[in-house]
Amino acid sequence: MARSGPRASRLAGQIQRELAEIIRTQIKDPRVGMVTVTDIELSADQSHAKIFFTCLQSGEAEVTRQALVRSAGFLRTRLAQALFTRTVPELHFAFDESVERGMRLSSLIDEAVASDPGDPE
């Protein structure tokens, strides 16, 4: 899935903002806690959207993803009310591991710096 052109990029940004707000204010499922929508990838024909998200507790990522998948119909309905498009893309959810990977790399760098005896000068 890849965005192509400024219109698709604008639409992806609008979907990201709207979904973040809908998830935050209207999803009542307790399995969906603190979710951050990090990116949207639209298919070339804009019929499918891959939603990348992170959650406060990364150990709960799969449970949260399953809850979001179950809420996809509700989310599409709310998006249809908020977007000015003829069709609303099908929503596919994926946990965004890049944030967690970045934090892990940062901690490894901090450990390496801390264990370095320093310059011999």
Secondary structure, 3 states (H helix, E strand, C coil): CCCCHHHHHHHHHHHHHHHHHHHHHHCCCCCCCCEEEEEEEECCCCCEEEEEEEECCHHHHHHHHHHHHHCHHHHHHHHHHHCCCCCCCEEEEEECCHHHHHHHHHHHHHHHHHHCCCCCC
